[in-house]
């Protein structure tokens, strides 16, 4: 896996959490768009629901990764190690108003991922679909 | 016209610095904290001598970090078989010497961020060499 050991450690953790909820959760998922090959840290899919996860240990590539997810039209969740980085990335992305896959980008701490996935996927249960914000 | 860039002889050069030897030297206050460095040093911990200067306790700790990377700092005293106080003292030293790196990981809970320890290349080299 590319990235420094801390990044890879977090990617493994995200993949492990995602695989609890999705049948297909693949790290280092490769896709090609307009002849350019890109990688997503974790790509999860089940039926019609698909999510892209990017782990950021710095704010350097936040915008690139958001554009990457936008180009393939998959909702993007960014997982960060600290609150400080979370607010830094939020500040960077807010003015761009990017909505990959028609959904706002979520920025989470590693510990929040499981809870957020539970909340997010519960909105796809037929009884809850009317509560889902588009 | 006089040539400004005329080459001077060794004797002329020596004579020109005579004044520096005889004149009064007034130390500049802004350089009080400076000292001479007799040789070019390197910050890389893996270079020669610094590898040998690791104590027995430091080595025990490094072994644990290499064997169990990315664990919370609080787990290492048990894994390495050393006291938490000793670890508290040697950790900043080993970070400064480039053997290990700290990564902060905050959870959704309140409180201090967990510190995960990552072994760097010099630590892996050192432990590898000692194991052989």
Interface residues (C-beta under 8 A of the other chain):
Chain A: X5 X6 X9 X10 X57 X81 X82 X83 X109 X110 X111 X112 X115
Chain B: X69 X70 X103 X104 X105 X106 X107 X108 X109 X113 X116 X118
